[in-house]
C-alpha cells in the first residue's frame, strides 16, 4: 500500500529564497489538501484540490504561496521570497473525495529558514 | 478564533490505565470528527472518526464519545501502552464544505511503565 509521499523531507534555505515542495497522493484519491503545522500546534488548512481544480485557499495562504496540481495527480506548493515565519512542517493529505472519507497524511516537509 | 478546543495539553498515564482527551467545538455545522495520532517526525495518522448521528464509536482500544448538545467529544484509550505515547489531535470538518479539517492544539500523552 503506497501512502502519501512528500519530498523533500527537510529543506533549509536562506530568507528570501524560493522553495518548492512536492506531494504524491494515494493514486486513487481525487482530493488533495495542504496543511501547515508549527511546533506545538495542530495542522492548519492551507488549500485543497479536487482533481486539478484548486477549490479553496485559506487566508493563511499569502500571495507568496502558490499551489498546483497539474493533471490531478501530484501537487506542488511553492513559497516565494521566504520569510522567517514560513518555518514550519508542510503536510499533504489525500482522500477519495466521497462524503466524509478520511484524509491520509504524508510525513511532511520540514522547512527551516535561516 | 479557535474553533476546536482540546484539553489537557499533556497527560501522563500508567500502563494499563485509561487515557481521556477532551475536545469542544463551536461551529454547529461541523459533521465529521476524527482523531489523529502523531509521532515525532511523522505525519498525523487517523485513529478513529465519528459523525454526530451516533453518541459512541469503538475500535479496538479506542473509543470516541460524542455529546452533540454540549458540542463536546472525547477520546478514550483503554489499557494504555507505552507505544501509545504520542501527540493526539482532535479535528472537525464540514463534509459538504470540502471536508477541510480544523484541528485542536494537541495532547501530548506519555504512558509510563
Interface residues (C-beta under 8 A of the other chain):
Chain A: X4 X6 X31 X33 X35 X40 X41 X42 X43 X44 X45 X48 X55 X56 X91 X93 X95 X99 X100 X101 X102 X103 X104 X105 X106 X107 X108
Chain B: X6 X31 X32 X34 X36 X41 X42 X43 X44 X45 X46 X49 X51 X89 X91 X95 X96 X98 X99 X100 X101 X102 X103 X104 X105 X106
